[in-house]
């Protein structure tokens, strides 16, 4: 898009990220601040919603009257392609917590995948439907999503260049889920960013999978 080749990724908290690309601002899975993170106040253009739970679908609290992307299939907004792949919020075909949509966004020559509240490891068909992944937003906290071991398998199945863990226990989140250490322990390819933001471009992607831990902005 345009002359910009860098994408700015900011972890707001929980499963919410702000992606800035080519002048477009996208927020993933906006939460209701009752979860413990501060309200999301910056205006955005597009919001993706993996499923209709209050900690992932608080679009009405966003500034900027964003276009909402939900459900499976492919749509294009502001020259960015979004592909929704149907999955489940649990390991029993959705019988416990319903459906979940995995989103793949294509921008700046990269494919960015947000797994939402994925509750199971992926089938071969789902891996194929998702396709190549450069940057993966991966839930790791368990209980409501895949746990550390299942997240590790999911990472291996999708083989992304950059993995950013999300949906884990922090000092402000009250949910009974595991912290990120359960996922990172024993892995050597972990980088602590020491900030909420990461800038990445297709040219600077690592050759092998790197896990990047961001601090939450809010």
C-alpha atoms as an extended CHARMM CRD file, in Angstrom:
* protein
*
       218  EXT
         1         1  UNK       CA              0.0000000000        0.0000000000        0.0000000000  PROA      1               0.0000000000
         2         2  UNK       CA              1.4690000000        3.3350000000       -1.0180000000  PROA      2               0.0000000000
         3         3  UNK       CA              5.1590000000        3.7650000000       -0.3490000000  PROA      3               0.0000000000
         4         4  UNK       CA              5.0810000000        2.5020000000        3.1990000000  PROA      4               0.0000000000
         5         5  UNK       CA              6.5550000000       -0.9270000000        3.7200000000  PROA      5               0.0000000000
         6         6  UNK       CA              6.6010000000       -1.1180000000        7.5160000000  PROA      6               0.0000000000
         7         7  UNK       CA              3.7680000000       -2.3330000000        9.7060000000  PROA      7               0.0000000000
         8         8  UNK       CA              3.5100000000       -1.0810000000       13.2720000000  PROA      8               0.0000000000
         9         9  UNK       CA              2.0730000000       -3.6080000000       15.7010000000  PROA      9               0.0000000000
        10        10  UNK       CA              1.0320000000       -2.5050000000       19.1900000000  PROA      10              0.0000000000
        11        11  UNK       CA             -0.2990000000       -4.9080000000       21.8110000000  PROA      11              0.0000000000
        12        12  UNK       CA             -3.1030000000       -3.0820000000       23.5760000000  PROA      12              0.0000000000
        13        13  UNK       CA             -3.9060000000       -6.0020000000       25.8780000000  PROA      13              0.0000000000
        14        14  UNK       CA             -5.6040000000       -9.4150000000       25.9060000000  PROA      14              0.0000000000
        15        15  UNK       CA             -6.2290000000      -10.3120000000       22.2300000000  PROA      15              0.0000000000
        16        16  UNK       CA             -6.3790000000       -6.6960000000       21.0440000000  PROA      16              0.0000000000
        17        17  UNK       CA             -3.6450000000       -5.3830000000       18.7870000000  PROA      17              0.0000000000
        18        18  UNK       CA             -3.4150000000       -2.1330000000       16.8620000000  PROA      18              0.0000000000
        19        19  UNK       CA             -2.0020000000       -2.6410000000       13.3680000000  PROA      19              0.0000000000
        20        20  UNK       CA             -0.9400000000        0.4590000000       11.4650000000  PROA      20              0.0000000000
        21        21  UNK       CA             -0.2860000000       -0.0910000000        7.7910000000  PROA      21              0.0000000000
        22        22  UNK       CA             -0.3270000000        2.3540000000        4.9010000000  PROA      22              0.0000000000
        23        23  UNK       CA             -2.2520000000        4.9320000000        6.9160000000  PROA      23              0.0000000000
        24        24  UNK       CA             -4.9300000000        2.4080000000        7.9180000000  PROA      24              0.0000000000
        25        25  UNK       CA             -5.5060000000        1.5020000000       11.5700000000  PROA      25              0.0000000000
        26        26  UNK       CA             -6.8750000000       -1.9400000000       12.3970000000  PROA      26              0.0000000000
        27        27  UNK       CA             -7.7690000000       -3.2480000000       15.8430000000  PROA      27              0.0000000000
        28        28  UNK       CA             -8.2120000000       -6.9530000000       16.5280000000  PROA      28              0.0000000000
        29        29  UNK       CA            -10.7100000000       -8.3500000000       19.0280000000  PROA      29              0.0000000000
        30        30  UNK       CA            -11.4210000000       -5.1380000000       20.9990000000  PROA      30              0.0000000000
        31        31  UNK       CA            -12.1990000000       -5.9040000000       24.6390000000  PROA      31              0.0000000000
        32        32  UNK       CA            -14.5670000000       -4.3790000000       27.1580000000  PROA      32              0.0000000000
        33        33  UNK       CA            -12.3510000000       -2.6990000000       29.7540000000  PROA      33              0.0000000000
        34        34  UNK       CA            -14.0700000000       -4.6160000000       32.5440000000  PROA      34              0.0000000000
        35        35  UNK       CA            -11.4830000000       -7.3230000000       31.8340000000  PROA      35              0.0000000000
        36        36  UNK       CA             -8.8920000000       -5.1190000000       33.5310000000  PROA      36              0.0000000000
        37        37  UNK       CA             -7.0940000000       -3.4190000000       30.6550000000  PROA      37              0.0000000000
        38        38  UNK       CA             -7.7150000000        0.2830000000       30.0760000000  PROA      38              0.0000000000
        39        39  UNK       CA            -10.2320000000        1.3910000000       27.4240000000  PROA      39              0.0000000000
        40        40  UNK       CA             -9.1440000000        1.5270000000       23.7850000000  PROA      40              0.0000000000
        41        41  UNK       CA             -9.4850000000        5.2020000000       22.8760000000  PROA      41              0.0000000000
        42        42  UNK       CA             -7.6000000000        5.7270000000       19.5960000000  PROA      42              0.0000000000
        43        43  UNK       CA             -9.7190000000        6.0770000000       16.4290000000  PROA      43              0.0000000000
        44        44  UNK       CA             -9.4790000000        3.0670000000       14.1210000000  PROA      44              0.0000000000
        45        45  UNK       CA            -10.6480000000        2.2800000000       10.5960000000  PROA      45              0.0000000000
        46        46  UNK       CA            -11.2860000000       -1.4640000000       10.8130000000  PROA      46              0.0000000000
        47        47  UNK       CA            -12.0330000000       -3.8960000000       13.6450000000  PROA      47              0.0000000000
        48        48  UNK       CA            -11.8320000000       -7.6760000000       13.3860000000  PROA      48              0.0000000000
        49        49  UNK       CA            -13.9740000000       -9.7640000000       15.7400000000  PROA      49              0.0000000000
        50        50  UNK       CA            -13.2200000000      -13.4590000000       16.1250000000  PROA      50              0.0000000000
        51        51  UNK       CA            -16.3380000000      -14.2150000000       18.1790000000  PROA      51              0.0000000000
        52        52  UNK       CA            -19.0630000000      -12.4750000000       20.1470000000  PROA      52              0.0000000000
        53        53  UNK       CA            -17.7590000000      -12.5530000000       23.7020000000  PROA      53              0.0000000000
        54        54  UNK       CA            -17.4170000000       -9.2940000000       25.6230000000  PROA      54              0.0000000000
        55        55  UNK       CA            -13.6390000000       -9.5040000000       25.8580000000  PROA      55              0.0000000000
        56        56  UNK       CA            -13.3220000000       -9.7050000000       22.0570000000  PROA      56              0.0000000000
        57        57  UNK       CA            -16.2440000000       -7.8630000000       20.4340000000  PROA      57              0.0000000000
        58        58  UNK       CA            -16.4520000000       -4.4100000000       22.0700000000  PROA      58              0.0000000000
        59        59  UNK       CA            -16.6260000000       -2.5470000000       18.7630000000  PROA      59              0.0000000000
        60        60  UNK       CA            -19.2040000000       -0.1050000000       20.1300000000  PROA      60              0.0000000000
        61        61  UNK       CA            -16.5360000000        1.2780000000       22.4540000000  PROA      61              0.0000000000
        62        62  UNK       CA            -14.1760000000        2.1810000000       19.5950000000  PROA      62              0.0000000000
        63        63  UNK       CA            -13.7060000000        5.6760000000       18.1970000000  PROA      63              0.0000000000
        64        64  UNK       CA            -13.7340000000        6.3420000000       14.4640000000  PROA      64              0.0000000000
        65        65  UNK       CA            -16.8270000000        4.3260000000       13.4550000000  PROA      65              0.0000000000
        66        66  UNK       CA            -14.7160000000        1.4070000000       12.1820000000  PROA      66              0.0000000000
        67        67  UNK       CA            -15.7700000000       -1.1440000000        9.6040000000  PROA      67              0.0000000000
        68        68  UNK       CA            -16.2750000000       -4.4890000000       11.3780000000  PROA      68              0.0000000000
        69        69  UNK       CA            -14.9470000000       -7.7230000000        9.9020000000  PROA      69              0.0000000000
        70        70  UNK       CA            -16.6200000000      -10.8980000000       11.2070000000  PROA      70              0.0000000000
        71        71  UNK       CA            -17.1650000000      -14.4670000000       10.0870000000  PROA      71              0.0000000000
        72        72  UNK       CA            -15.6620000000      -16.6900000000        7.4400000000  PROA      72              0.0000000000
        73        73  UNK       CA            -14.8970000000      -15.7970000000        3.8460000000  PROA      73              0.0000000000
        74        74  UNK       CA            -12.8520000000      -13.0820000000        2.1570000000  PROA      74              0.0000000000
        75        75  UNK       CA            -13.4740000000       -9.3310000000        2.1450000000  PROA      75              0.0000000000
        76        76  UNK       CA            -11.3560000000       -6.3440000000        1.1810000000  PROA      76              0.0000000000
        77        77  UNK       CA            -11.4320000000       -3.0060000000        2.9960000000  PROA      77              0.0000000000
        78        78  UNK       CA             -9.0850000000       -0.1190000000        2.2330000000  PROA      78              0.0000000000
        79        79  UNK       CA             -7.0410000000       -2.3920000000       -0.0490000000  PROA      79              0.0000000000
        80        80  UNK       CA             -6.3990000000       -4.8840000000        2.7590000000  PROA      80              0.0000000000
        81        81  UNK       CA             -7.6570000000       -8.4340000000        2.2360000000  PROA      81              0.0000000000
        82        82  UNK       CA             -9.1710000000      -10.2580000000        5.2120000000  PROA      82              0.0000000000
        83        83  UNK       CA             -9.8270000000      -13.9960000000        5.0740000000  PROA      83              0.0000000000
        84        84  UNK       CA            -11.8640000000      -15.6120000000        7.8450000000  PROA      84              0.0000000000
        85        85  UNK       CA            -11.3080000000      -19.3190000000        8.5130000000  PROA      85              0.0000000000
        86        86  UNK       CA            -13.9380000000      -21.0680000000       10.6760000000  PROA      86              0.0000000000
        87        87  UNK       CA            -12.6990000000      -22.7950000000       13.8410000000  PROA      87              0.0000000000
        88        88  UNK       CA            -14.0420000000      -23.3850000000       17.3500000000  PROA      88              0.0000000000
        89        89  UNK       CA            -13.6820000000      -21.7840000000       20.7740000000  PROA      89              0.0000000000
        90        90  UNK       CA            -13.2870000000      -25.2210000000       22.3820000000  PROA      90              0.0000000000
        91        91  UNK       CA            -12.1330000000      -28.7530000000       21.5990000000  PROA      91              0.0000000000
        92        92  UNK       CA            -15.6640000000      -30.1480000000       21.2070000000  PROA      92              0.0000000000
        93        93  UNK       CA            -16.7970000000      -28.5620000000       17.9500000000  PROA      93              0.0000000000
        94        94  UNK       CA            -18.1450000000      -25.4470000000       19.5990000000  PROA      94              0.0000000000
        95        95  UNK       CA            -20.5150000000      -27.2310000000       21.9870000000  PROA      95              0.0000000000
        96        96  UNK       CA            -19.0250000000      -25.4430000000       25.0320000000  PROA      96              0.0000000000
        97        97  UNK       CA            -18.1330000000      -21.9480000000       23.8420000000  PROA      97              0.0000000000
        98        98  UNK       CA            -19.2330000000      -21.6910000000       20.2260000000  PROA      98              0.0000000000
        99        99  UNK       CA            -17.4930000000      -20.7250000000       17.0270000000  PROA      99              0.0000000000
       100       100  UNK       CA            -14.2580000000      -18.8130000000       16.5070000000  PROA      100             0.0000000000
       101       101  UNK       CA            -12.9250000000      -17.1630000000       13.3650000000  PROA      101             0.0000000000
       102       102  UNK       CA             -9.2390000000      -17.0950000000       12.5100000000  PROA      102             0.0000000000
       103       103  UNK       CA             -8.3830000000      -14.0370000000       10.4300000000  PROA      103             0.0000000000
       104       104  UNK       CA             -5.5750000000      -13.6830000000        7.9100000000  PROA      104             0.0000000000
       105       105  UNK       CA             -4.7790000000      -10.1190000000        6.8430000000  PROA      105             0.0000000000
       106       106  UNK       CA             -2.6310000000       -9.3290000000        3.8270000000  PROA      106             0.0000000000
       107       107  UNK       CA             -0.7400000000       -6.0280000000        3.8760000000  PROA      107             0.0000000000
       108       108  UNK       CA              2.7610000000       -4.7200000000        3.1490000000  PROA      108             0.0000000000
       109       109  UNK       CA              3.6030000000       -7.9540000000        1.3700000000  PROA      109             0.0000000000
       110       110  UNK       CA              2.9960000000       -9.9440000000        4.5690000000  PROA      110             0.0000000000
       111       111  UNK       CA              0.3390000000      -12.3380000000        5.8290000000  PROA      111             0.0000000000
       112       112  UNK       CA             -0.7260000000      -11.6460000000        9.4080000000  PROA      112             0.0000000000
       113       113  UNK       CA             -2.8030000000      -14.2510000000       11.2490000000  PROA      113             0.0000000000
       114       114  UNK       CA             -4.8850000000      -13.6350000000       14.3940000000  PROA      114             0.0000000000
       115       115  UNK       CA             -6.1680000000      -16.8560000000       15.9440000000  PROA      115             0.0000000000
       116       116  UNK       CA             -8.7920000000      -15.2710000000       18.1890000000  PROA      116             0.0000000000
       117       117  UNK       CA             -9.8840000000      -17.6280000000       20.9750000000  PROA      117             0.0000000000
       118       118  UNK       CA             -8.8290000000      -20.8020000000       19.2030000000  PROA      118             0.0000000000
       119       119  UNK       CA             -9.7730000000      -23.6880000000       21.4790000000  PROA      119             0.0000000000
       120       120  UNK       CA             -8.1920000000      -26.6370000000       19.6680000000  PROA      120             0.0000000000
       121       121  UNK       CA             -5.2310000000      -27.5970000000       17.5310000000  PROA      121             0.0000000000
       122       122  UNK       CA             -5.7570000000      -27.0740000000       13.8230000000  PROA      122             0.0000000000
       123       123  UNK       CA             -6.7070000000      -29.7560000000       11.3340000000  PROA      123             0.0000000000
       124       124  UNK       CA             -4.6660000000      -30.1840000000        8.1760000000  PROA      124             0.0000000000
       125       125  UNK       CA             -7.5480000000      -28.6270000000        6.2500000000  PROA      125             0.0000000000
       126       126  UNK       CA             -7.5840000000      -25.5820000000        8.5190000000  PROA      126             0.0000000000
       127       127  UNK       CA             -3.8140000000      -25.1650000000        8.2330000000  PROA      127             0.0000000000
       128       128  UNK       CA             -4.1930000000      -25.2630000000        4.4570000000  PROA      128             0.0000000000
       129       129  UNK       CA             -7.0650000000      -22.7640000000        4.5200000000  PROA      129             0.0000000000
       130       130  UNK       CA             -5.0070000000      -20.3470000000        6.6290000000  PROA      130             0.0000000000
       131       131  UNK       CA             -2.0390000000      -20.7070000000        4.2910000000  PROA      131             0.0000000000
       132       132  UNK       CA              1.4430000000      -19.2130000000        4.7330000000  PROA      132             0.0000000000
       133       133  UNK       CA              1.8220000000      -17.0270000000        7.8310000000  PROA      133             0.0000000000
       134       134  UNK       CA              4.4520000000      -14.3460000000        8.4210000000  PROA      134             0.0000000000
       135       135  UNK       CA              3.1840000000      -12.9490000000       11.7330000000  PROA      135             0.0000000000
       136       136  UNK       CA              1.0530000000      -14.9940000000       14.1310000000  PROA      136             0.0000000000
       137       137  UNK       CA             -0.9550000000      -13.7040000000       17.0900000000  PROA      137             0.0000000000
       138       138  UNK       CA             -1.1930000000      -16.8120000000       19.2610000000  PROA      138             0.0000000000
       139       139  UNK       CA             -3.3340000000      -17.3720000000       22.3910000000  PROA      139             0.0000000000
       140       140  UNK       CA             -1.3510000000      -19.3070000000       24.9850000000  PROA      140             0.0000000000
       141       141  UNK       CA             -3.1860000000      -19.0120000000       28.3150000000  PROA      141             0.0000000000
       142       142  UNK       CA             -5.3240000000      -22.1500000000       28.2230000000  PROA      142             0.0000000000
       143       143  UNK       CA             -8.7070000000      -22.6370000000       29.9590000000  PROA      143             0.0000000000
       144       144  UNK       CA            -10.6170000000      -20.7020000000       27.2780000000  PROA      144             0.0000000000
       145       145  UNK       CA             -8.0950000000      -21.2290000000       24.4720000000  PROA      145             0.0000000000
       146       146  UNK       CA             -5.3070000000      -23.5930000000       23.5280000000  PROA      146             0.0000000000
       147       147  UNK       CA             -2.8320000000      -24.1180000000       26.3520000000  PROA      147             0.0000000000
       148       148  UNK       CA              0.9630000000      -23.8650000000       26.1690000000  PROA      148             0.0000000000
       149       149  UNK       CA              1.4720000000      -27.3120000000       24.6260000000  PROA      149             0.0000000000
       150       150  UNK       CA             -1.3500000000      -26.8970000000       22.1190000000  PROA      150             0.0000000000
       151       151  UNK       CA             -0.1200000000      -23.3990000000       21.2570000000  PROA      151             0.0000000000
       152       152  UNK       CA              3.3350000000      -24.8260000000       20.6040000000  PROA      152             0.0000000000
       153       153  UNK       CA              1.8920000000      -27.4050000000       18.2040000000  PROA      153             0.0000000000
       154       154  UNK       CA             -0.1750000000      -24.7150000000       16.4890000000  PROA      154             0.0000000000
       155       155  UNK       CA              2.9330000000      -22.5850000000       16.0580000000  PROA      155             0.0000000000
       156       156  UNK       CA              4.7810000000      -25.5440000000       14.5640000000  PROA      156             0.0000000000
       157       157  UNK       CA              1.8860000000      -26.3670000000       12.2240000000  PROA      157             0.0000000000
       158       158  UNK       CA              1.6460000000      -22.8110000000       10.8620000000  PROA      158             0.0000000000
       159       159  UNK       CA              5.4290000000      -22.1930000000       10.8960000000  PROA      159             0.0000000000
       160       160  UNK       CA              5.2900000000      -18.3710000000       10.9960000000  PROA      160             0.0000000000
       161       161  UNK       CA              8.2670000000      -16.0400000000       10.9530000000  PROA      161             0.0000000000
       162       162  UNK       CA              7.1700000000      -14.0500000000       14.0140000000  PROA      162             0.0000000000
       163       163  UNK       CA              4.9420000000      -15.2440000000       16.8720000000  PROA      163             0.0000000000
       164       164  UNK       CA              3.3960000000      -12.7580000000       19.3030000000  PROA      164             0.0000000000
       165       165  UNK       CA              1.7290000000      -14.4580000000       22.2930000000  PROA      165             0.0000000000
       166       166  UNK       CA             -1.5910000000      -13.0850000000       23.5440000000  PROA      166             0.0000000000
       167       167  UNK       CA             -4.5360000000      -13.9720000000       25.7840000000  PROA      167             0.0000000000
       168       168  UNK       CA             -2.4920000000      -14.8850000000       28.8450000000  PROA      168             0.0000000000
       169       169  UNK       CA             -2.5410000000      -13.8800000000       32.4980000000  PROA      169             0.0000000000
       170       170  UNK       CA             -1.1020000000      -10.4500000000       33.3240000000  PROA      170             0.0000000000
       171       171  UNK       CA             -1.0740000000       -8.2890000000       36.4330000000  PROA      171             0.0000000000
       172       172  UNK       CA             -4.2750000000       -6.5320000000       35.3560000000  PROA      172             0.0000000000
       173       173  UNK       CA             -6.2320000000       -9.4290000000       33.8780000000  PROA      173             0.0000000000
       174       174  UNK       CA             -8.4550000000      -11.2880000000       36.3070000000  PROA      174             0.0000000000
       175       175  UNK       CA             -9.1420000000      -14.3650000000       34.1880000000  PROA      175             0.0000000000
       176       176  UNK       CA             -8.0420000000      -17.7680000000       35.5740000000  PROA      176             0.0000000000
       177       177  UNK       CA             -5.5810000000      -18.5120000000       32.7870000000  PROA      177             0.0000000000
       178       178  UNK       CA             -1.8500000000      -19.2240000000       32.6480000000  PROA      178             0.0000000000
       179       179  UNK       CA              0.8660000000      -16.6450000000       32.2270000000  PROA      179             0.0000000000
       180       180  UNK       CA              3.0950000000      -16.4840000000       29.1710000000  PROA      180             0.0000000000
       181       181  UNK       CA              5.9810000000      -18.2960000000       30.8760000000  PROA      181             0.0000000000
       182       182  UNK       CA              4.1680000000      -21.6160000000       30.5550000000  PROA      182             0.0000000000
       183       183  UNK       CA              4.5160000000      -21.1880000000       26.7870000000  PROA      183             0.0000000000
       184       184  UNK       CA              8.0020000000      -19.6780000000       26.5580000000  PROA      184             0.0000000000
       185       185  UNK       CA              9.7910000000      -21.9300000000       29.0720000000  PROA      185             0.0000000000
       186       186  UNK       CA             12.2990000000      -24.1470000000       27.3140000000  PROA      186             0.0000000000
       187       187  UNK       CA             12.1610000000      -22.2480000000       24.0450000000  PROA      187             0.0000000000
       188       188  UNK       CA             15.3520000000      -20.5370000000       22.8710000000  PROA      188             0.0000000000
       189       189  UNK       CA             13.8720000000      -18.3240000000       20.1840000000  PROA      189             0.0000000000
       190       190  UNK       CA             12.2380000000      -15.8260000000       22.5610000000  PROA      190             0.0000000000
       191       191  UNK       CA             12.8330000000      -12.0780000000       22.4100000000  PROA      191             0.0000000000
       192       192  UNK       CA             11.4750000000       -9.6890000000       25.0350000000  PROA      192             0.0000000000
       193       193  UNK       CA             10.7380000000       -6.4750000000       23.1750000000  PROA      193             0.0000000000
       194       194  UNK       CA             10.6270000000       -4.3640000000       26.3420000000  PROA      194             0.0000000000
       195       195  UNK       CA              7.8990000000       -2.2420000000       24.7540000000  PROA      195             0.0000000000
       196       196  UNK       CA              4.3310000000       -2.5010000000       23.5030000000  PROA      196             0.0000000000
       197       197  UNK       CA              5.2260000000       -1.9080000000       19.8560000000  PROA      197             0.0000000000
       198       198  UNK       CA              7.0230000000       -3.8020000000       17.1240000000  PROA      198             0.0000000000
       199       199  UNK       CA              7.7900000000       -2.5070000000       13.6370000000  PROA      199             0.0000000000
       200       200  UNK       CA              8.1980000000       -5.1390000000       10.9740000000  PROA      200             0.0000000000
       201       201  UNK       CA              8.4730000000       -5.3480000000        7.2130000000  PROA      201             0.0000000000
       202       202  UNK       CA              8.6810000000       -8.1780000000        4.7220000000  PROA      202             0.0000000000
       203       203  UNK       CA             12.3790000000       -7.4180000000        4.2790000000  PROA      203             0.0000000000
       204       204  UNK       CA             13.1580000000       -7.6840000000        7.9990000000  PROA      204             0.0000000000
       205       205  UNK       CA             11.2960000000      -10.9030000000        8.8170000000  PROA      205             0.0000000000
       206       206  UNK       CA             13.5790000000      -13.4860000000       10.4500000000  PROA      206             0.0000000000
       207       207  UNK       CA             14.5470000000      -16.6400000000        8.5800000000  PROA      207             0.0000000000
       208       208  UNK       CA             13.3870000000      -18.8880000000       11.4160000000  PROA      208             0.0000000000
       209       209  UNK       CA             10.4480000000      -18.5660000000       13.7920000000  PROA      209             0.0000000000
       210       210  UNK       CA             11.0050000000      -15.9760000000       16.5100000000  PROA      210             0.0000000000
       211       211  UNK       CA              8.7190000000      -15.4430000000       19.5030000000  PROA      211             0.0000000000
       212       212  UNK       CA              8.4100000000      -11.7670000000       20.4230000000  PROA      212             0.0000000000
       213       213  UNK       CA              6.9760000000      -10.8120000000       23.8160000000  PROA      213             0.0000000000
       214       214  UNK       CA              5.3570000000       -7.3990000000       23.8750000000  PROA      214             0.0000000000
       215       215  UNK       CA              4.3240000000       -5.3730000000       26.9150000000  PROA      215             0.0000000000
       216       216  UNK       CA              0.6520000000       -4.3950000000       26.9470000000  PROA      216             0.0000000000
       217       217  UNK       CA              0.0920000000       -0.7100000000       26.1960000000  PROA      217             0.0000000000
       218       218  UNK       CA             -3.1710000000       -0.4450000000       28.1370000000  PROA      218             0.0000000000
